[in-house]
Amino acid sequence: IHDDTQPTVPIILGATPESPNNQSTEPVLYGSAEPNATIRIYGNDTCSGAASAVGSSSPIGVFEIQVTVEPNSTTDYWVASEDIAANISPCSPGAYRYIHDTLTPQAPVLEATSPESPSNTSTTPLVIGTAEELGMVAIFTTTDCSGDPLTTKYNDTSDGEAFEVSITVADNDTTALHATVTDPATNTSPCTTEPLIYIHDTVAPVPPVLTGTTPASPSNNPVPLIDGTSEALSEVTLYGTPDCTGNELGKGLATDEGTFAISAFVGFDAETVLYGNATDSAGNVSGCSVDPVVYTNDSSPPQ
């Protein structure tokens, strides 16, 4: 029998274990080729020089050949076959890439939420951060990332390491979020050390309490300080109406301890009745203060 026909081009279909993986530096490459051929695995796209491994195809045209790779490496392989008449096939047109990876990815970075925290609008915020590209990001409410995650997301964005993932939180609750990322080789990062805090809050603060003025009334000062107490860090707005509508007479923030002293713009030689409401950091607005403060400006000299 005379045979000078090149064998069909062989192809590597995969590896056992699959790539990428963190288990084996001696994977078995498998594929299809002309039956009963000698199969040579190469590390270059011309299938030249010494073969990385040699085996044979079965009578039905499949092969399984073990190769050895360096730990934590990416290795490209090509394949050629030789039939029993010593005809050699062309080199396979594309490389098969085998990745061995035991390196632990860095922990994700949780940067922000959308909407920003605190919020009175959403119990399904987006968590925004960065993590290893093509990794599986898992969001947890436990400090060690144990238990079931709130959600997971494959980080396949076109923004490199950036990701956004939606979570669901309880109404009017403070949720501390942690995260891990698992790379394609199934290596899992440490848990994030610092939590990202998301606060959902639809509860209005209690109305502020106006306790007095500095200086005391009456006085010739047209811009007195209105003293009082309110929810810590809330924004207190002063009005001249009992329903806290109309022109604002003053505005300022309560301290961490919940006290405030806010400048109010009052009329000359007039009595001003002052009320106030408070807006918390989530945007919830209190009712108007129950008891007003009365301030009298007396700027006229005595007769």
Phi, psi and chi 1 to 4 in degrees:
 res  aa     phi    psi   chi1   chi2   chi3   chi4
   1 ILE       -  125.1  -61.9  172.8      -      -
   2 HIS   -98.4  129.5  179.4  -95.1      -      -
   3 ASP  -142.8  110.6  177.9    7.6      -      -
   4 ASP  -122.2   24.2   61.2    0.4      -      -
   5 THR   -89.9  128.7  -56.7      -      -      -
   6 GLN   -62.2  142.5  -79.1 -173.6  -41.9      -
   7 PRO   -65.2  158.6  -15.2   27.8      -      -
   8 THR   -61.3  152.8   56.6      -      -      -
   9 VAL   -69.5  123.8  178.3      -      -      -
  10 PRO   -74.6  166.2   28.4  -33.4      -      -
  11 ILE  -144.6  138.8 -175.4  169.7      -      -
  12 ILE   -88.4  122.4  -58.9  171.9      -      -
  13 LEU   -95.7  -22.3  -61.9  173.4      -      -
  14 GLY   174.7 -169.3      -      -      -      -
  15 ALA  -142.2  155.2      -      -      -      -
  16 THR  -122.2  116.0  -57.3      -      -      -
  17 PRO   -71.1  164.8   28.1  -35.7      -      -
  18 GLU   -64.6  153.5  -66.2 -178.4   -4.1      -
  19 SER   -99.6  140.8  173.9      -      -      -
  20 PRO   -80.4  156.7   30.1  -35.0      -      -
  21 ASN  -152.6  164.0   80.9   87.3      -      -
  22 ASN  -113.6   21.5   58.6    6.5      -      -
  23 GLN  -107.7  -48.6  -57.8  167.9   20.9      -
  24 SER  -126.5  135.0  178.3      -      -      -
  25 THR  -100.7    9.0   56.6      -      -      -
  26 GLU  -130.9   62.5  -63.8 -177.4  -23.4      -
  27 PRO   -72.2  160.2   30.6  -37.7      -      -
  28 VAL  -104.8  117.9  174.2      -      -      -
  29 LEU   -85.1  137.2  -55.1 -176.1      -      -
  30 TYR  -129.6  154.5   60.8   86.0      -      -
  31 GLY  -175.2 -163.0      -      -      -      -
  32 SER  -123.4  148.3   62.2      -      -      -
  33 ALA  -161.1  176.5      -      -      -      -
  34 GLU   -60.6  138.4 -176.3  164.5  -51.2      -
  35 PRO   -58.7  146.8  -23.9   33.6      -      -
  36 ASN    56.4   35.4  -59.3  -46.9      -      -
  37 ALA  -104.4  158.4      -      -      -      -
  38 THR   -83.7  127.9  -61.8      -      -      -
  39 ILE  -110.8  127.4  -52.5  -60.6      -      -
  40 ARG  -119.8  129.6  -66.0 -177.5  175.7   88.1
  41 ILE   -99.8  131.8  -53.8  -65.7      -      -
  42 TYR  -123.7  160.5  -66.4   90.1      -      -
  43 GLY  -103.5   17.0      -      -      -      -
  44 ASN  -140.2  160.8   60.6   74.5      -      -
  45 ASP   -84.1    4.7   61.2    1.8      -      -
  46 THR  -108.8   -0.7   59.3      -      -      -
  47 CYS    51.3   47.2  -67.2      -      -      -
  48 SER  -116.7  165.6   58.3      -      -      -
  49 GLY    76.9 -162.4      -      -      -      -
  50 ALA   -73.0  138.6      -      -      -      -
  51 ALA   -75.2  145.8      -      -      -      -
  52 SER   -71.8  -30.9  -59.9      -      -      -
  53 ALA  -161.4  153.9      -      -      -      -
  54 VAL  -133.2  139.9  179.5      -      -      -
  55 GLY  -154.7 -159.5      -      -      -      -
  56 SER  -142.3  157.3   58.4      -      -      -
  57 SER   -91.4  155.5   58.6      -      -      -
  58 SER   -81.9  172.0   70.7      -      -      -
  59 PRO   -59.5  -19.0  -27.3   36.3      -      -
  60 ILE  -101.6    7.9   60.3  172.0      -      -
  61 GLY    85.0   30.3      -      -      -      -
  62 VAL  -119.6  155.1  -62.5      -      -      -
  63 PHE  -138.8  155.0   64.6   83.6      -      -
  64 GLU  -139.7  117.1  -66.0 -178.2  -20.8      -
  65 ILE  -134.8  129.2  -59.2  173.4      -      -
  66 GLN   -84.2  137.5 -172.1  175.9   66.6      -
  67 VAL  -124.2  166.8  -65.1      -      -      -
  68 THR  -123.1  131.3  -59.4      -      -      -
  69 VAL  -122.1  162.5  -58.9      -      -      -
  70 GLU   -75.0  147.6  -67.1  -66.4  -35.0      -
  71 PRO   -59.8  142.9  -22.0   33.0      -      -
  72 ASN    51.8   54.8  -62.5  -53.7      -      -
  73 SER  -133.2  162.3   65.1      -      -      -
  74 THR  -116.5  121.6  -62.9      -      -      -
  75 THR  -126.6  129.2  -50.7      -      -      -
  76 ASP  -100.1  137.6  -69.4  -25.4      -      -
  77 TYR  -127.0  143.0  -71.8  109.7      -      -
  78 TRP  -122.5  165.0  -69.4  -99.7      -      -
  79 VAL  -140.6  146.2   60.3      -      -      -
  80 ALA  -137.3  158.3      -      -      -      -
  81 SER  -127.3  156.7   64.9      -      -      -
  82 GLU  -130.3  122.7 -178.6  179.6  -10.1      -
  83 ASP   -82.2  179.0   65.4   18.7      -      -
  84 ILE   -68.4  -14.7   57.1  175.4      -      -
  85 ALA   -93.5    9.6      -      -      -      -
  86 ALA    70.7   18.3      -      -      -      -
  87 ASN   -79.4  134.7  -60.7  -59.7      -      -
  88 ILE  -107.9  133.0  -61.8  175.2      -      -
  89 SER   -73.9  163.0   75.8      -      -      -
  90 PRO   -62.7  160.3  -19.3   31.4      -      -
  91 CYS   -70.7  145.1 -163.2      -      -      -
  92 SER   -57.9  139.6   54.3      -      -      -
  93 PRO   -71.9  -24.7   25.8  -34.1      -      -
  94 GLY  -129.0  151.9      -      -      -      -
  95 ALA   -83.2  149.7      -      -      -      -
  96 TYR  -101.3  126.8  174.0   77.9      -      -
  97 ARG  -103.0  126.0  175.4  163.1  -70.1  178.0
  98 TYR  -114.0  127.0 -177.9   81.6      -      -
  99 ILE  -116.3  122.3  -60.7  172.5      -      -
 100 HIS  -106.2  129.9  178.8  -99.6      -      -
 101 ASP  -150.7  112.8  177.2   12.3      -      -
 102 THR  -114.2   11.5   62.1      -      -      -
 103 LEU   -81.9  132.0  -58.4  178.1      -      -
 104 THR   -76.8  127.1  -58.8      -      -      -
 105 PRO   -68.5  158.7   16.8  -21.1      -      -
 106 GLN   -69.6  151.7  -67.6 -176.7  -22.8      -
 107 ALA   -61.9  146.7      -      -      -      -
 108 PRO   -61.2  164.1  -17.5   29.7      -      -
 109 VAL  -115.8  117.2  176.7      -      -      -
 110 LEU   -92.0  117.4  -57.6 -177.3      -      -
 111 GLU  -102.5  -39.0  -61.9  173.7  -19.7      -
 112 ALA  -168.5  174.3      -      -      -      -
 113 THR  -125.7  158.5   60.5      -      -      -
 114 SER  -131.2  115.1  179.4      -      -      -
 115 PRO   -68.3  165.1   28.6  -37.2      -      -
 116 GLU   -63.7  153.9  -67.0 -178.1   -4.2      -
 117 SER   -96.5  140.2  175.3      -      -      -
 118 PRO   -78.4  158.1   29.5  -35.4      -      -
 119 SER  -140.8  145.3  169.1      -      -      -
 120 ASN  -110.6   15.8   60.4    4.6      -      -
 121 THR  -112.5  -28.3   61.3      -      -      -
 122 SER  -138.1  133.8  179.3      -      -      -
 123 THR  -104.0    8.7   55.8      -      -      -
 124 THR  -129.6   61.8   55.4      -      -      -
 125 PRO   -73.4  161.6   30.8  -38.2      -      -
 126 LEU   -89.9  134.0  -72.8  175.1      -      -
 127 VAL   -95.9  128.1  176.5      -      -      -
 128 ILE  -114.3  134.5  -59.3  166.6      -      -
 129 GLY  -170.7 -165.3      -      -      -      -
 130 THR  -131.1  147.7   58.8      -      -      -
 131 ALA  -159.0  168.5      -      -      -      -
 132 GLU   -54.9  131.7 -178.2  166.0  -44.8      -
 133 GLU   -61.1  138.5 -170.0  173.9    0.6      -
 134 LEU    70.3   11.6  -56.4 -179.1      -      -
 135 GLY   -87.7  166.6      -      -      -      -
 136 MET   -99.9  111.7 -176.0   65.4   71.5      -
 137 VAL   -86.8  132.4  177.6      -      -      -
 138 ALA  -122.3  131.1      -      -      -      -
 139 ILE  -105.1  130.6  -54.4  -65.0      -      -
 140 PHE  -125.4  162.4  -62.9   85.7      -      -
 141 THR  -108.8    4.0   56.5      -      -      -
 142 THR  -100.1  147.9   50.7      -      -      -
 143 THR   -69.1  -22.3   57.5      -      -      -
 144 ASP  -108.7   13.0   59.3   -4.8      -      -
 145 CYS    57.8   36.4  -65.0      -      -      -
 146 SER   -95.2  165.9   59.6      -      -      -
 147 GLY    79.3 -169.5      -      -      -      -
 148 ASP   -79.2  137.0  -66.2  -29.3      -      -
 149 PRO   -72.3  156.3   26.9  -33.8      -      -
 150 LEU   -62.7  -40.3  -79.2  179.4      -      -
 151 THR  -165.3  163.9 -170.9      -      -      -
 152 THR  -132.9  155.1   59.2      -      -      -
 153 LYS  -152.0  134.5 -175.5 -178.5 -178.8 -175.8
 154 TYR   -74.5  124.3  179.1   57.8      -      -
 155 ASN   -84.3   77.9 -171.7   20.1      -      -
 156 ASP  -111.8   26.4   59.6   -9.0      -      -
 157 THR   -70.5  163.5   70.0      -      -      -
 158 SER   -84.1    3.3   58.8      -      -      -
 159 ASP   -99.0   27.6  -63.2  -33.7      -      -
 160 GLY    70.4 -116.6      -      -      -      -
 161 GLU   -87.7   -6.5  -64.2 -176.2  -16.5      -
 162 ALA   -72.1  144.2      -      -      -      -
 163 PHE  -144.9  158.5   70.6   84.3      -      -
 164 GLU  -135.8  131.9  -65.9 -177.7   -5.8      -
 165 VAL  -139.6  136.5   56.8      -      -      -
 166 SER   -87.2  138.5  177.5      -      -      -
 167 ILE  -126.0  166.2   61.5  169.8      -      -
 168 THR  -121.1  128.3  -60.2      -      -      -
 169 VAL  -123.0  165.9  -60.5      -      -      -
 170 ALA   -76.3  152.7      -      -      -      -
 171 ASP   -61.2  140.7  -71.0  -21.1      -      -
 172 ASN    48.8   53.7  -63.9  -52.8      -      -
 173 ASP  -138.4  156.2 -162.6   13.4      -      -
 174 THR  -105.0  123.4  -62.4      -      -      -
 175 THR  -118.6  123.8  -54.6      -      -      -
 176 ALA   -96.9  124.1      -      -      -      -
 177 LEU  -110.3  136.2  -58.6  166.8      -      -
 178 HIS  -128.2  169.1  -65.4  -95.5      -      -
 179 ALA  -155.4  155.6      -      -      -      -
 180 THR  -129.1  167.3   62.3      -      -      -
 181 VAL  -134.4  137.3   61.2      -      -      -
 182 THR  -112.9  123.1  -59.7      -      -      -
 183 ASP   -78.2  172.4   67.5   20.1      -      -
 184 PRO   -60.7  -19.7  -27.2   36.9      -      -
 185 ALA   -91.2    9.6      -      -      -      -
 186 THR    72.2   19.6   70.9      -      -      -
 187 ASN   -81.6  131.2  -56.9  -61.0      -      -
 188 THR  -107.7  135.4  -61.1      -      -      -
 189 SER   -72.0  167.2   76.1      -      -      -
 190 PRO   -64.3  162.7  -16.6   29.3      -      -
 191 CYS   -74.9  145.2 -169.0      -      -      -
 192 THR   -58.9  141.3   51.2      -      -      -
 193 THR   -85.4  -42.0   54.0      -      -      -
 194 GLU   -95.5  128.1  -64.7  -62.9  -34.6      -
 195 PRO   -76.1  154.2   30.0  -35.1      -      -
 196 LEU   -99.1  123.1  176.8   67.1      -      -
 197 ILE   -96.6  128.6  -55.2  -62.2      -      -
 198 TYR  -121.5  125.5 -177.7   76.7      -      -
 199 ILE  -114.1  121.7  -59.9  171.5      -      -
 200 HIS  -101.8  128.2  177.8 -102.1      -      -
 201 ASP  -148.4  112.4  177.1   11.1      -      -
 202 THR  -114.6   11.1   60.7      -      -      -
 203 VAL   -90.1  121.2  179.0      -      -      -
 204 ALA   -70.2  143.2      -      -      -      -
 205 PRO   -68.3  161.2   22.9  -30.1      -      -
 206 VAL   -70.6  153.2  -62.3      -      -      -
 207 PRO   -60.2  146.3  -22.7   33.8      -      -
 208 PRO   -66.5  157.9   23.1  -31.2      -      -
 209 VAL  -111.0  119.7  175.6      -      -      -
 210 LEU   -90.1  120.8  -51.0 -175.3      -      -
 211 THR  -106.5  -15.8   57.5      -      -      -
 212 GLY   166.4 -170.8      -      -      -      -
 213 THR  -131.9  155.9   64.5      -      -      -
 214 THR  -130.0  114.6  -57.8      -      -      -
 215 PRO   -71.4  170.0   29.8  -36.6      -      -
 216 ALA   -67.0  154.0      -      -      -      -
 217 SER   -88.1  139.8  175.6      -      -      -
 218 PRO   -83.4  159.9   31.0  -35.8      -      -
 219 SER  -158.6  160.8  169.0      -      -      -
 220 ASN   -92.2    6.8   63.1   -2.5      -      -
 221 ASN   -79.6  120.8 -172.2  -25.5      -      -
 222 PRO   -83.0   -6.2   31.2  -34.9      -      -
 223 VAL  -131.5   72.6 -170.3      -      -      -
 224 PRO   -75.1  161.9   31.7  -37.9      -      -
 225 LEU   -89.2  131.5  -67.3  175.5      -      -
 226 ILE   -98.1  119.3  -51.6  -57.0      -      -
 227 ASP   -95.6  151.3  -55.8  -42.4      -      -
 228 GLY   175.9 -170.4      -      -      -      -
 229 THR  -131.1  149.9   59.9      -      -      -
 230 SER  -158.9  177.2 -177.2      -      -      -
 231 GLU   -57.2  136.6 -179.0  174.4  -54.6      -
 232 ALA   -53.0  132.9      -      -      -      -
 233 LEU    65.7   11.5  -57.6  179.0      -      -
 234 SER   -78.5  160.1   61.8      -      -      -
 235 GLU   -97.9  119.8 -176.7  177.6   63.1      -
 236 VAL  -100.1  130.4  176.9      -      -      -
 237 THR  -117.8  133.0  -54.4      -      -      -
 238 LEU  -101.5  140.6  -58.0  174.3      -      -
 239 TYR  -134.0  167.3  -63.0   88.9      -      -
 240 GLY  -105.1   14.8      -      -      -      -
 241 THR  -126.8  148.2   56.2      -      -      -
 242 PRO   -71.5  -11.0   22.1  -31.4      -      -
 243 ASP  -106.2   11.7   59.4   -4.9      -      -
 244 CYS    54.7   50.1  -68.2      -      -      -
 245 THR  -121.9  171.0   59.2      -      -      -
 246 GLY    87.3 -154.9      -      -      -      -
 247 ASN   -70.0  141.5  -66.4  -30.6      -      -
 248 GLU   -80.8  132.8  -63.1  177.0    0.2      -
 249 LEU   -97.7  -13.2  -58.8 -176.4      -      -
 250 GLY   178.2  159.7      -      -      -      -
 251 LYS  -155.7  140.9 -179.2  179.7  -71.6 -172.7
 252 GLY  -169.7  173.7      -      -      -      -
 253 LEU  -101.0  142.5  -69.0  176.3      -      -
 254 ALA   -76.2  153.1      -      -      -      -
 255 THR   -77.8  178.1   65.8      -      -      -
 256 ASP   -59.2  -28.2  -68.7  -18.1      -      -
 257 GLU   -87.8   -4.8  -69.3   76.3   29.3      -
 258 GLY    87.7   18.9      -      -      -      -
 259 THR  -105.7  159.0   61.4      -      -      -
 260 PHE  -149.9  156.0   61.6   83.4      -      -
 261 ALA  -143.1  105.9      -      -      -      -
 262 ILE  -117.9  131.9  -60.7  171.0      -      -
 263 SER   -67.5  133.2  -62.8      -      -      -
 264 ALA  -120.3  139.2      -      -      -      -
 265 PHE   -97.1  109.2  -62.7   92.4      -      -
 266 VAL  -114.3  166.2  -60.9      -      -      -
 267 GLY   -78.6  156.2      -      -      -      -
 268 PHE   -75.1  141.7  -72.4   96.4      -      -
 269 ASP    49.1   49.2  -65.0  -46.0      -      -
 270 ALA  -147.1  155.9      -      -      -      -
 271 GLU   -97.7  127.2 -179.1 -179.2   85.6      -
 272 THR  -118.3  127.4  -56.3      -      -      -
 273 VAL   -99.0  121.3 -177.8      -      -      -
 274 LEU  -111.6  135.3  -65.1  144.4      -      -
 275 TYR  -126.5  168.7  -60.8   82.4      -      -
 276 GLY  -153.5  156.1      -      -      -      -
 277 ASN  -129.1  169.7   63.4   19.3      -      -
 278 ALA  -126.2  141.1      -      -      -      -
 279 THR  -118.1  121.3  -58.0      -      -      -
 280 ASP   -80.7  177.5   66.0   20.0      -      -
 281 SER   -69.7  -13.7   52.9      -      -      -
 282 ALA   -91.3   -2.6      -      -      -      -
 283 GLY    93.3    7.0      -      -      -      -
 284 ASN   -80.4  135.9  -57.0  -60.4      -      -
 285 VAL  -109.7  131.9 -178.9      -      -      -
 286 SER   -76.0  172.4   76.8      -      -      -
 287 GLY   -72.2  172.7      -      -      -      -
 288 CYS   -76.1  147.8 -153.8      -      -      -
 289 SER   -57.9  145.8   53.2      -      -      -
 290 VAL   -76.9  -49.2  176.5      -      -      -
 291 ASP  -105.5  125.7  -62.8  -42.6      -      -
 292 PRO   -81.7  168.3   32.0  -36.1      -      -
 293 VAL  -109.4  134.1  160.3      -      -      -
 294 VAL  -106.4  127.7  178.3      -      -      -
 295 TYR  -125.9  130.2 -179.8   80.4      -      -
 296 THR  -112.3  122.7  -59.7      -      -      -
 297 ASN   -95.6  127.3  173.8  -93.1      -      -
 298 ASP  -126.7   96.6 -177.9    2.1      -      -
 299 SER  -105.6    1.8  -60.1      -      -      -
 300 SER   -91.1  138.6  -62.6      -      -      -
 301 PRO   -69.5  154.2   24.3  -32.5      -      -
 302 PRO   -65.5  154.0   22.1  -30.7      -      -
 303 GLN   -71.8      -  -64.1  -67.5  -31.5      -
